[in-house]
Amino acid sequence: MDVKRVKQILSSPADIEVKYHGQSVWIDKIDEAGTLATVHLKGQLEERSQVAIADLVEE
């Protein structure tokens, strides 16, 4: 995925399915460089991870 699409998803009111290595995730934010996104697994708000935006897949 590219940073432009991640920004669109973040600003969208719709529930857009995004996966990281096959697991559904919510995107919380992106870093200023536009290379990493902070995500968490759907249903598990406590555990957040920074992942490469290129590794996110829109379903």
CNS distance restraints for C-alpha pairs under 8 A (distance, minus, plus):
assign (resid   1 and name CA) (resid   5 and name CA) 6.77 0.50 0.50
assign (resid   1 and name CA) (resid   6 and name CA) 7.28 0.50 0.50
assign (resid   1 and name CA) (resid  53 and name CA) 6.10 0.50 0.50
assign (resid   1 and name CA) (resid  54 and name CA) 5.00 0.50 0.50
assign (resid   1 and name CA) (resid  55 and name CA) 6.91 0.50 0.50
assign (resid   1 and name CA) (resid  56 and name CA) 5.61 0.50 0.50
assign (resid   1 and name CA) (resid  57 and name CA) 5.93 0.50 0.50
assign (resid   1 and name CA) (resid  58 and name CA) 7.30 0.50 0.50
assign (resid   2 and name CA) (resid   6 and name CA) 6.52 0.50 0.50
assign (resid   2 and name CA) (resid  53 and name CA) 6.52 0.50 0.50
assign (resid   2 and name CA) (resid  54 and name CA) 6.33 0.50 0.50
assign (resid   3 and name CA) (resid   7 and name CA) 6.25 0.50 0.50
assign (resid   3 and name CA) (resid  34 and name CA) 5.97 0.50 0.50
assign (resid   3 and name CA) (resid  35 and name CA) 7.30 0.50 0.50
assign (resid   3 and name CA) (resid  53 and name CA) 6.75 0.50 0.50
assign (resid   4 and name CA) (resid   8 and name CA) 6.39 0.50 0.50
assign (resid   5 and name CA) (resid   9 and name CA) 6.20 0.50 0.50
assign (resid   6 and name CA) (resid  10 and name CA) 6.16 0.50 0.50
assign (resid   6 and name CA) (resid  27 and name CA) 7.98 0.50 0.50
assign (resid   6 and name CA) (resid  53 and name CA) 7.85 0.50 0.50
assign (resid   7 and name CA) (resid  11 and name CA) 6.29 0.50 0.50
assign (resid   8 and name CA) (resid  12 and name CA) 6.09 0.50 0.50
assign (resid   9 and name CA) (resid  16 and name CA) 6.84 0.50 0.50
assign (resid  10 and name CA) (resid  27 and name CA) 6.98 0.50 0.50
assign (resid  10 and name CA) (resid  28 and name CA) 7.58 0.50 0.50
assign (resid  10 and name CA) (resid  29 and name CA) 7.47 0.50 0.50
assign (resid  16 and name CA) (resid  58 and name CA) 7.53 0.50 0.50
assign (resid  16 and name CA) (resid  59 and name CA) 7.78 0.50 0.50
assign (resid  17 and name CA) (resid  24 and name CA) 6.85 0.50 0.50
assign (resid  17 and name CA) (resid  25 and name CA) 7.72 0.50 0.50
assign (resid  17 and name CA) (resid  58 and name CA) 5.94 0.50 0.50
assign (resid  17 and name CA) (resid  59 and name CA) 5.34 0.50 0.50
assign (resid  18 and name CA) (resid  24 and name CA) 5.77 0.50 0.50
assign (resid  18 and name CA) (resid  25 and name CA) 5.82 0.50 0.50
assign (resid  18 and name CA) (resid  26 and name CA) 7.00 0.50 0.50
assign (resid  18 and name CA) (resid  56 and name CA) 6.63 0.50 0.50
assign (resid  18 and name CA) (resid  57 and name CA) 5.58 0.50 0.50
assign (resid  18 and name CA) (resid  58 and name CA) 4.52 0.50 0.50
assign (resid  18 and name CA) (resid  59 and name CA) 5.88 0.50 0.50
assign (resid  19 and name CA) (resid  23 and name CA) 5.07 0.50 0.50
assign (resid  19 and name CA) (resid  24 and name CA) 4.40 0.50 0.50
assign (resid  19 and name CA) (resid  25 and name CA) 5.59 0.50 0.50
assign (resid  19 and name CA) (resid  56 and name CA) 5.79 0.50 0.50
assign (resid  19 and name CA) (resid  57 and name CA) 5.18 0.50 0.50
assign (resid  19 and name CA) (resid  58 and name CA) 6.37 0.50 0.50
assign (resid  19 and name CA) (resid  59 and name CA) 7.12 0.50 0.50
assign (resid  20 and name CA) (resid  24 and name CA) 6.52 0.50 0.50
assign (resid  20 and name CA) (resid  25 and name CA) 6.61 0.50 0.50
assign (resid  20 and name CA) (resid  55 and name CA) 6.29 0.50 0.50
assign (resid  20 and name CA) (resid  56 and name CA) 5.02 0.50 0.50
assign (resid  20 and name CA) (resid  57 and name CA) 6.43 0.50 0.50
assign (resid  21 and name CA) (resid  55 and name CA) 7.36 0.50 0.50
assign (resid  21 and name CA) (resid  56 and name CA) 7.65 0.50 0.50
assign (resid  23 and name CA) (resid  41 and name CA) 7.22 0.50 0.50
assign (resid  24 and name CA) (resid  41 and name CA) 6.14 0.50 0.50
assign (resid  24 and name CA) (resid  42 and name CA) 6.09 0.50 0.50
assign (resid  25 and name CA) (resid  39 and name CA) 6.19 0.50 0.50
assign (resid  25 and name CA) (resid  40 and name CA) 5.44 0.50 0.50
assign (resid  25 and name CA) (resid  41 and name CA) 4.39 0.50 0.50
assign (resid  25 and name CA) (resid  42 and name CA) 5.18 0.50 0.50
assign (resid  26 and name CA) (resid  39 and name CA) 5.48 0.50 0.50
assign (resid  26 and name CA) (resid  40 and name CA) 5.46 0.50 0.50
assign (resid  26 and name CA) (resid  41 and name CA) 6.26 0.50 0.50
assign (resid  26 and name CA) (resid  42 and name CA) 6.04 0.50 0.50
assign (resid  27 and name CA) (resid  37 and name CA) 6.77 0.50 0.50
assign (resid  27 and name CA) (resid  38 and name CA) 6.11 0.50 0.50
assign (resid  27 and name CA) (resid  39 and name CA) 4.47 0.50 0.50
assign (resid  27 and name CA) (resid  40 and name CA) 6.80 0.50 0.50
assign (resid  28 and name CA) (resid  37 and name CA) 7.32 0.50 0.50
assign (resid  28 and name CA) (resid  38 and name CA) 5.43 0.50 0.50
assign (resid  28 and name CA) (resid  39 and name CA) 5.38 0.50 0.50
assign (resid  28 and name CA) (resid  40 and name CA) 7.40 0.50 0.50
assign (resid  29 and name CA) (resid  37 and name CA) 5.71 0.50 0.50
assign (resid  29 and name CA) (resid  38 and name CA) 5.34 0.50 0.50
assign (resid  29 and name CA) (resid  39 and name CA) 7.36 0.50 0.50
assign (resid  30 and name CA) (resid  34 and name CA) 6.14 0.50 0.50
assign (resid  30 and name CA) (resid  35 and name CA) 7.50 0.50 0.50
assign (resid  30 and name CA) (resid  36 and name CA) 5.77 0.50 0.50
assign (resid  30 and name CA) (resid  37 and name CA) 4.19 0.50 0.50
assign (resid  30 and name CA) (resid  38 and name CA) 6.07 0.50 0.50
assign (resid  31 and name CA) (resid  35 and name CA) 6.68 0.50 0.50
assign (resid  31 and name CA) (resid  36 and name CA) 5.55 0.50 0.50
assign (resid  31 and name CA) (resid  37 and name CA) 6.19 0.50 0.50
assign (resid  31 and name CA) (resid  38 and name CA) 7.82 0.50 0.50
assign (resid  34 and name CA) (resid  53 and name CA) 7.83 0.50 0.50
assign (resid  35 and name CA) (resid  52 and name CA) 5.95 0.50 0.50
assign (resid  35 and name CA) (resid  53 and name CA) 5.70 0.50 0.50
assign (resid  35 and name CA) (resid  54 and name CA) 7.76 0.50 0.50
assign (resid  36 and name CA) (resid  50 and name CA) 6.10 0.50 0.50
assign (resid  36 and name CA) (resid  51 and name CA) 5.39 0.50 0.50
assign (resid  36 and name CA) (resid  52 and name CA) 4.59 0.50 0.50
assign (resid  36 and name CA) (resid  53 and name CA) 5.27 0.50 0.50
assign (resid  37 and name CA) (resid  50 and name CA) 5.46 0.50 0.50
assign (resid  37 and name CA) (resid  51 and name CA) 5.44 0.50 0.50
assign (resid  37 and name CA) (resid  52 and name CA) 6.29 0.50 0.50
assign (resid  37 and name CA) (resid  53 and name CA) 5.76 0.50 0.50
assign (resid  38 and name CA) (resid  48 and name CA) 6.47 0.50 0.50
assign (resid  38 and name CA) (resid  49 and name CA) 5.51 0.50 0.50
assign (resid  38 and name CA) (resid  50 and name CA) 4.42 0.50 0.50
assign (resid  38 and name CA) (resid  51 and name CA) 6.43 0.50 0.50
assign (resid  39 and name CA) (resid  48 and name CA) 5.55 0.50 0.50
assign (resid  39 and name CA) (resid  49 and name CA) 5.51 0.50 0.50
assign (resid  39 and name CA) (resid  50 and name CA) 6.37 0.50 0.50
assign (resid  39 and name CA) (resid  51 and name CA) 7.28 0.50 0.50
assign (resid  40 and name CA) (resid  44 and name CA) 6.64 0.50 0.50
assign (resid  40 and name CA) (resid  45 and name CA) 6.10 0.50 0.50
assign (resid  40 and name CA) (resid  46 and name CA) 7.70 0.50 0.50
assign (resid  40 and name CA) (resid  47 and name CA) 6.02 0.50 0.50
assign (resid  40 and name CA) (resid  48 and name CA) 4.63 0.50 0.50
assign (resid  40 and name CA) (resid  49 and name CA) 6.36 0.50 0.50
assign (resid  41 and name CA) (resid  45 and name CA) 6.97 0.50 0.50
assign (resid  41 and name CA) (resid  47 and name CA) 7.52 0.50 0.50
assign (resid  41 and name CA) (resid  48 and name CA) 7.69 0.50 0.50
assign (resid  51 and name CA) (resid  55 and name CA) 7.19 0.50 0.50
assign (resid  52 and name CA) (resid  56 and name CA) 7.28 0.50 0.50
